[in-house]
Amino acid sequence: MKITTAANLDKKQELLFLGLFEEDKDNYKSLSEELAKELSEAQDRKVFSRKFGETYSTKVDGWPYKKVVLLGLGTKKDMNVEKLRQALGKITMAAKCTSYTSLSTNVAEKVRVLGHFNPELLGRAAAEGLLLANYDFIKYLAKDRREKSKPLESVSVQWADSSASFTTGLNSGKIIAETTNFIRDLVNEPANVVNSEYLEKIAKQIAGEHHNVKLKVLDKAELQKEGMGALLGVNAGSKNPPKLLLLEYRGSKNGKYTALVGKGITFDSGGYNLKPTRYIEDMKTDMAGAAAVMGTIKIAAELKLKKNLVAVMPLCENMVDATAQRPGDIVKAYNGKTIEIGNTDAEGRLILCDALAYTEKNYAPEVMIDLATLTGACVVALGYYAAGAVSKDEELLQKLKIAGVSSGDKVWPLPFYDEYQDWMDGTITDLNNNSQKGKGYEAGSITAAVFLSKFVEKAKWAHIDIAGSAYWMVDGAYLTKGATGSGVRLLAYYLLDNQEKD
């Protein structure tokens, strides 16, 4: 999609989308008395109330546009950056239902004149709303069905302010959104395509495209040498090799590393604690955390962020065969802790614990954030629209929450009280990967984070559970059903807000 800006509405585009706040009284009378009258009548008939997201389509005589669509923007006091993102997403999705491929809109300009929003943030949100909503995963459809999906090709965004801030935001938002869509492709791909070797190939491409990005790969032999028994145990039943990818980005001469650790289970059968029907079908998405941190490195390199980063991706499959680990087995993690396998379907924490301990020892990061499609309990608690966040560092938690609000890739803090801290202690081992308190499933998202915390000693650490937010079963305002790229925008905004000083 080509996105341009213009001081006035672009008459060369096929569609025109005009925004209307509930408080607006003139109904664009200055542009067309005919349109103003029609809108007043539509409001009297209660066909169009201007509530947020409502649309009204018409054709105005003498105008060059093939269709004019009015979009309700709700009340001015309720408008925010995320609503601008949603509004432009709704415009894109509405346009995709037509046979037209270009449009002009004044919605961003309507928000600008309110006067209390950061223009650069508005630019980011505008690009994200347009590009994320323009996404479709159609590569496996027959040609005739692919041709029915017509993405928007050109959007002209009215913006009357001559300063460069909005355009700067558009450019960075375009990079963030396009990378998010790239990661959505990875997560939507089937597990017979995306395995550890495929993800290694993608990581090599990213490193090859940027001079300050380097890739280090630990294969099975090196993982055995390093003593990563937890990661190796999960992969024991798979024919595909386990790997640990370390994608490093150097954007600062002064700062310590920020480590981004992403769970990379390329398919999760649940192991001998086999997942049931209606839960196992989407387990190709269990590598969404690894994909998100990989995408964040790509964004950092393209935006030239002043930050040193390492994306850590433990990759393997959780499969069942004669060599697969069993409930009751005992493994030893990288840091020497012993773990009894209480449940083979609690595998994400096992690969992450080795990755966290290895990263802290070898990179000494100041901040370490892990992302994982970790627990069904988080889906039950928060649904699709927010990821769960756990940390003992309140400052880090607050920064992530702010980044989530700004990006629309939201997180919600879960409690991490002292009373939870011994719930993952083992009876015959240091730890058990399944809670030993109560019936074993209470506070599942929190106890999973407790387990991970045992492998972080010095870094400021936060755990983000994207189990619900990574793959939606419903359409949203600008994210369609399927992979969402959860975590990419969150981390990008967090890093943009917390760069090193010159």
Buried (B, 14 or more C-beta within 10 A) or exposed (E): BEBBBBEEBBEEBBBBBBBBBBEBEEBBBEBBEBBBEBBBEBBEEEEBEBEBBBEBEBEBEEBEBBBBBBBBBBEBEEBBBBBBBBBBBBBBBBBBEBEBBBBBBBBBBBBBEEEEBBBBBBBBBBBBBBBBBBBBBEEEEEEEEEEEEBBBEBBBBBBBBEEEBBBBBBBBBBBBBBBBBBBBBBBBBEBEEBBBEBBBEBBBEBBEEBEEBEBBBBBBEEBEEBBBBBBBBBBBBBEBBBBBBBBBBBBBEEBBBBBBBBBBBBBBBBBBBEBEEEEEEBBBBBBBBBBBBBBBBBBBBBBEBBBBBBBBBBBBBBBBEEEBBEBEBBBBBBBEBBBBBBBBBBBBBBBBBBBBBBBBEBBEBBBBBBBBBBBBBBBEBBEBBBBBBBBBBEEBBEBBBBBBBBBBBBBBBBEBEEEBBEBBBBEEBBBBBBBBBEEBEEBBBBBBBBBBBBBBEEBBBBBBBBBBBBBBEEEBBBBBEBBBBBBBBBBBBBBBEBBBEE
